[in-house]
Amino acid sequence: MAHLVDIHVGQKIRQRRWLFGMTQQQLASEVGIKFQQIQKYETGMNRVSASRLWEISRVLDVPPSYFFEGIEDGPTEDSEDELLKKKETLELLRTYYQIPEDQRKKLLSLAQALGQTP
């Protein structure tokens, strides 16, 4: 059975990979492994070694500690972290950052205004 830490690390790998718009195959190629191994990491079925996590963090442009953020809080159903795990949220974030910065600011202002209406 997968350990909760391995599951958490795998979810963080998947989140970051999605934000980059990267496939499992692309990440695996960058790290020098097969995509099936990335699948196993992301589900928590295989534990990521320290050296492999270092390589993944380099490719995904985050410090290795990123993959452990939020783990001390334990799993909660209504946390912001749970919201960030949803595919729809990741797609929205990735698309948002493809918009030119000046237009992003306008979109953010619009979203904030809509969020305040009763």
HELIX and SHEET records of a PDB file:
HELIX    1   1 LEU A    4  LEU A   19  1                                  16    
HELIX    2   2 GLN A   24  VAL A   31  1                                   8    
HELIX    3   3 PHE A   35  THR A   43  1                                   9    
HELIX    4   4 ALA A   50  VAL A   59  1                                  10    
HELIX    5   5 PRO A   64  PHE A   68  5                                   5    
HELIX    6   6 ILE A   71  ASP A   73  5                                   3    
HELIX    7   7 GLU A   80  LEU A   84  1                                   5    
HELIX    8   8 LYS A   87  TYR A   96  1                                  10    
HELIX    9   9 GLU A  101  GLN A  116  1                                  16    
END                                                                             
